[in-house]
Amino acid sequence: MRNEEFTIEGRIVSTQLATFGDTDIIYGSITIEVTRNEHVDVKIDSYTYYESLDVGNHVVVDAARLGSTDILVAKRVLLAPILDSGSVGEEAVATS
């Protein structure tokens, strides 16, 4: 059994979310674009803490594998800090 944990940073590009019955608990999945050609699907369940699940938001996701599967389950979905692009030179961004 793998107990891997991951931190994924990127932009939410799609969601498939619904509430369960009459509760406000959200279940489903979000897709994070980590690079232009790489997307990662992450499961959202009743144990996921989130600041936002809106498409277009830049987020940092703490996730873990579901048992011995390849399914990633989000523990936390936090809004990523926005960097002021005017205060950092291109050289610093390219080498970070």
C-alpha positions as CSV (number, residue, x, y, z in Angstrom):
1,M,0.0,0.0,0.0
2,R,1.4,3.4,-1.1
3,N,1.1,6.3,1.3
4,E,2.3,9.0,-1.1
5,E,1.4,12.6,-0.6
6,F,1.6,15.3,-3.3
7,T,1.4,19.0,-3.7
8,I,0.0,20.1,-7.0
9,E,0.0,23.7,-8.1
10,G,-1.9,25.0,-11.1
11,R,-5.1,26.4,-12.5
12,I,-8.5,24.7,-12.2
13,V,-9.6,24.1,-15.8
14,S,-12.7,21.9,-15.2
15,T,-14.9,20.6,-12.4
16,Q,-17.4,17.9,-12.0
17,L,-19.0,18.6,-8.7
18,A,-22.4,17.9,-7.0
19,T,-23.9,17.9,-3.5
20,F,-25.0,14.8,-1.8
21,G,-28.7,14.8,-1.0
22,D,-29.9,17.8,1.1
23,T,-26.4,18.4,2.5
24,D,-23.9,21.1,1.5
25,I,-21.2,18.5,1.2
26,I,-19.5,18.7,-2.2
27,Y,-18.3,15.5,-4.0
28,G,-16.7,15.0,-7.4
29,S,-13.5,16.0,-9.1
30,I,-11.5,19.0,-10.4
31,T,-8.9,19.0,-13.1
32,I,-5.7,21.1,-12.5
33,E,-3.6,22.3,-15.4
34,V,0.0,22.1,-14.1
35,T,1.6,22.8,-17.5
36,R,0.1,23.5,-20.9
37,N,0.2,19.8,-21.8
38,E,-0.3,18.2,-18.4
39,H,-3.6,18.0,-16.5
40,V,-4.2,16.2,-13.2
41,D,-7.6,15.0,-11.9
42,V,-8.2,15.2,-8.2
43,K,-11.1,13.8,-6.3
44,I,-13.0,16.1,-3.9
45,D,-14.9,14.5,-1.0
46,S,-16.4,15.3,2.4
47,Y,-13.0,15.5,4.0
48,T,-11.6,18.0,1.6
49,Y,-11.0,21.5,3.0
50,Y,-11.1,24.1,0.2
51,E,-11.0,27.9,-0.2
52,S,-12.3,27.7,-3.7
53,L,-13.2,25.2,-6.4
54,D,-14.0,27.7,-9.1
55,V,-12.7,27.2,-12.7
56,G,-9.9,29.7,-13.5
57,N,-8.5,30.0,-9.9
58,H,-4.8,29.3,-9.4
59,V,-4.6,26.8,-6.5
60,V,-2.2,24.7,-4.5
61,V,-3.6,21.2,-3.7
62,D,-2.4,18.8,-1.0
63,A,-3.4,15.4,-2.1
64,A,-2.8,11.7,-1.4
65,R,-3.4,8.4,-3.2
66,L,-6.6,6.6,-2.4
67,G,-5.4,3.3,-1.0
68,S,-3.4,1.4,-3.5
69,T,-5.1,3.1,-6.5
70,D,-3.8,5.9,-8.8
71,I,-6.7,8.1,-7.7
72,L,-5.6,11.4,-6.1
73,V,-7.8,12.7,-3.3
74,A,-7.5,16.3,-2.2
75,K,-6.9,17.0,1.4
76,R,-6.8,20.8,0.9
77,V,-7.4,23.1,-2.0
78,L,-5.9,26.5,-1.2
79,L,-5.8,29.7,-3.4
80,A,-2.3,30.2,-4.5
81,P,-0.6,33.5,-3.6
82,I,-0.5,35.9,-6.5
83,L,2.9,37.2,-7.4
84,D,3.3,40.8,-8.5
85,S,5.0,40.2,-11.9
86,G,6.2,43.8,-11.9
87,S,8.4,43.3,-8.8
88,V,10.4,40.3,-10.1
89,G,12.6,40.3,-13.1
90,E,12.2,37.7,-15.9
91,E,15.6,36.2,-15.0
92,A,14.5,35.5,-11.4
93,V,11.2,33.9,-12.6
94,A,13.0,31.7,-15.1
95,T,15.5,30.3,-12.5
96,S,13.1,29.8,-9.6
